[in-house]
Amino acid sequence: MRNRTLGTTGPTVSALGLGCMGMSALYGEADRTESIATIHAALDAGITLLDTGDFYGMGHNEMLIGEALRSTGSANREKALTSVKFGALRDAAGGWSGYDGRPAAVKNFLAYSLQRLGTDHIDVYRIARVDPQVPIEETVGAIAEQVEAGYVRHIGLSEVGADTIRRAAAVAPISDLQIEYSLFERGIEDEILPTTRELGISITAYGVLSRGLLSGHWTRDRQLAANDFRGMSPRFSGENLDRNLDLVETLRKIAEAKGVTVAQTAIAWVLSRGEDIVPLVGARRRDRLAESLRALEVTLDAEDLTAVERAVPVGSASGERYPASQMAQLDSEK
Ligand SMILES: NC(=O)c1ccc[n+]([C@@H]2O[C@H](COP(=O)([O-])OP(=O)(O)OC[C@H]3O[C@@H](n4cnc5c(N)ncnc54)[C@H](OP(=O)(O)O)[C@@H]3O)[C@@H](O)[C@H]2O)c1
């Protein structure tokens, strides 16, 4: 497994991380046994970075990871690094009601996460979305206190823009910014990526397969559970979906000519963007994980990169990446 280091102050992690969200939430039902087997297979293959959020299935995802870590060998357990997002407020019906970044809330969220994960520390801790009522300095300062206390190793950010990155980095060292980045979503390239590079902060990229849309496995007639995020996502709706899948077919021709899959090409493209970028793949089955891991062996040369970017030009994906109400919560889009 190749490694990459998160920022100038963060940990060394596998070049691909495993995003565990879909094992508990947002993408319909997942198979618990297969989810745990997928985490074990990832660790066995050398993946060390496991990404989660305390609100994914309202604690379910952390408990799942905790169980997977307890039931794997000690070598895997020792090298596994947890990246946890917090701050989302939920209700009993599964609804979402904003974010809480107050220092007292940071301590409280962290205590519950440690208990659910069954660990004595979290490797990278970050608020999922900025709390508009609480300056980022206060939230990051509260995490920094937990670093001092030994409960957190490193501080990350999620979906924030250049100004917030600078303000946060002025308070404490930041290892990485977690943000969507893929052939379908290149918004970070103008301002955010130059800022993280200037400040020595890495990117942990999510949605590298555009939540499955850019995987080569998505079909127009796929039936989605009522609670599947993708049923509400503009990119998966109506004519947007048709146009986006047409782009995938153009990419498929390039992938097939190289003897690889669409998903591998999409992941290899993100890997090719720089040593400071670590794609989080959202595999929740071992076959999908195996496919993703092979992306590490795919080299895209200059000619391949030109062909890939001609197939999926910047800004060519149709539809916003979140529904309007969720776009409004993204500091990174302001
Ligand atoms: N910071 C944030 O705001 C934020 C937001 C979202 C996610 N994240 C994190 O980033 C992680 C990755 O995001 P994501 O799950 O949306 O990313 P993704 O990798 O773009 O999408 C994952 C989905 O793609 C489908 N897929 C098809 N072929 C695949 C393959 N070969 N390998 C992997 N997946 C394949 C799977 O859907 P099916 O199983 O349904 O086929 C899977 O659930 C999440 O797990 C979460 O930890 C962070």
The ligand as an SDF file (V2000), in Angstrom:
LIG
                    3D

 48 52  0  0  0  0  0  0  0  0999 V2000
  -17.3290   15.6390    4.8060 N   0  0  0  0  0  0  0  0  0  0  0  0
  -18.4540   15.4540    4.1790 C   0  0  0  0  0  0  0  0  0  0  0  0
  -19.2660   16.3750    4.0490 O   0  0  0  0  0  0  0  0  0  0  0  0
  -18.7710   14.1110    3.5860 C   0  0  0  0  0  0  0  0  0  0  0  0
  -19.9060   13.9550    2.7860 C   0  0  0  0  0  0  0  0  0  0  0  0
  -20.1620   12.7030    2.2450 C   0  0  0  0  0  0  0  0  0  0  0  0
  -19.2970   11.6480    2.4950 C   0  0  0  0  0  0  0  0  0  0  0  0
  -18.2100   11.8350    3.2800 N   0  0  0  0  0  0  0  0  0  0  0  0
  -17.2760   10.7130    3.5940 C   0  0  0  0  0  0  0  0  0  0  0  0
  -16.6740   10.2820    2.3950 O   0  0  0  0  0  0  0  0  0  0  0  0
  -16.8960    8.8810    2.2180 C   0  0  0  0  0  0  0  0  0  0  0  0
  -16.9840    8.5790    0.7460 C   0  0  0  0  0  0  0  0  0  0  0  0
  -18.1050    9.2570    0.1850 O   0  0  0  0  0  0  0  0  0  0  0  0
  -19.1470    8.5270   -0.7200 P   0  0  0  0  0  0  0  0  0  0  0  0
  -19.5150    7.2430   -0.0600 O   0  0  0  0  0  0  0  0  0  0  0  0
  -20.2250    9.4420   -1.0990 O   0  0  0  0  0  0  0  0  0  0  0  0
  -18.2330    8.2890   -1.9660 O   0  0  0  0  0  0  0  0  0  0  0  0
  -18.1790    7.5430   -3.3090 P   0  0  0  0  0  0  0  0  0  0  0  0
  -17.0120    6.6450   -3.1960 O   0  0  0  0  0  0  0  0  0  0  0  0
  -18.2390    8.5660   -4.3610 O   0  0  0  0  0  0  0  0  0  0  0  0
  -19.5260    6.7040   -3.4530 O   0  0  0  0  0  0  0  0  0  0  0  0
  -19.6820    5.4710   -2.8250 C   0  0  0  0  0  0  0  0  0  0  0  0
  -20.7970    4.7030   -3.4700 C   0  0  0  0  0  0  0  0  0  0  0  0
  -20.4760    4.4110   -4.8180 O   0  0  0  0  0  0  0  0  0  0  0  0
  -20.9600    3.1390   -5.1930 C   0  0  0  0  0  0  0  0  0  0  0  0
  -19.8870    2.3720   -5.8510 N   0  0  0  0  0  0  0  0  0  0  0  0
  -19.9490    1.7830   -7.0560 C   0  0  0  0  0  0  0  0  0  0  0  0
  -18.7910    1.2110   -7.3960 N   0  0  0  0  0  0  0  0  0  0  0  0
  -17.9570    1.4000   -6.3810 C   0  0  0  0  0  0  0  0  0  0  0  0
  -16.6190    1.0310   -6.1280 C   0  0  0  0  0  0  0  0  0  0  0  0
  -15.8870    0.3300   -7.0000 N   0  0  0  0  0  0  0  0  0  0  0  0
  -16.0690    1.3910   -4.9760 N   0  0  0  0  0  0  0  0  0  0  0  0
  -16.7540    2.1220   -4.0780 C   0  0  0  0  0  0  0  0  0  0  0  0
  -18.0410    2.5010   -4.2570 N   0  0  0  0  0  0  0  0  0  0  0  0
  -18.6550    2.1460   -5.4000 C   0  0  0  0  0  0  0  0  0  0  0  0
  -21.4640    2.4870   -3.9160 C   0  0  0  0  0  0  0  0  0  0  0  0
  -22.8720    2.6020   -3.9190 O   0  0  0  0  0  0  0  0  0  0  0  0
  -23.7690    1.3050   -3.8020 P   0  0  0  0  0  0  0  0  0  0  0  0
  -23.1560    0.4770   -2.6870 O   0  0  0  0  0  0  0  0  0  0  0  0
  -25.1190    1.8430   -3.4950 O   0  0  0  0  0  0  0  0  0  0  0  0
  -23.6550    0.6410   -5.1340 O   0  0  0  0  0  0  0  0  0  0  0  0
  -20.9460    3.3420   -2.7950 C   0  0  0  0  0  0  0  0  0  0  0  0
  -21.8300    3.4010   -1.6990 O   0  0  0  0  0  0  0  0  0  0  0  0
  -18.1500    8.5840    3.0150 C   0  0  0  0  0  0  0  0  0  0  0  0
  -18.2350    7.2160    3.3460 O   0  0  0  0  0  0  0  0  0  0  0  0
  -17.9750    9.4870    4.1960 C   0  0  0  0  0  0  0  0  0  0  0  0
  -17.1100    8.8660    5.1440 O   0  0  0  0  0  0  0  0  0  0  0  0
  -17.9310   13.0470    3.8120 C   0  0  0  0  0  0  0  0  0  0  0  0
  1  2  1  0
  2  3  2  0
  2  4  1  0
  4  5  1  0
  4 48  2  0
  5  6  2  0
  6  7  1  0
  7  8  2  0
  8  9  1  0
  8 48  1  0
  9 10  1  0
  9 46  1  0
 10 11  1  0
 11 12  1  0
 11 44  1  0
 12 13  1  0
 13 14  1  0
 14 15  2  0
 14 16  1  0
 14 17  1  0
 17 18  1  0
 18 19  2  0
 18 20  1  0
 18 21  1  0
 21 22  1  0
 22 23  1  0
 23 24  1  0
 23 42  1  0
 24 25  1  0
 25 26  1  0
 25 36  1  0
 26 27  1  0
 26 35  1  0
 27 28  2  0
 28 29  1  0
 29 30  1  0
 29 35  2  0
 30 31  1  0
 30 32  2  0
 32 33  1  0
 33 34  2  0
 34 35  1  0
 36 37  1  0
 36 42  1  0
 37 38  1  0
 38 39  2  0
 38 40  1  0
 38 41  1  0
 42 43  1  0
 44 45  1  0
 44 46  1  0
 46 47  1  0
M  CHG  2   8   1  16  -1
M  END
$$$$
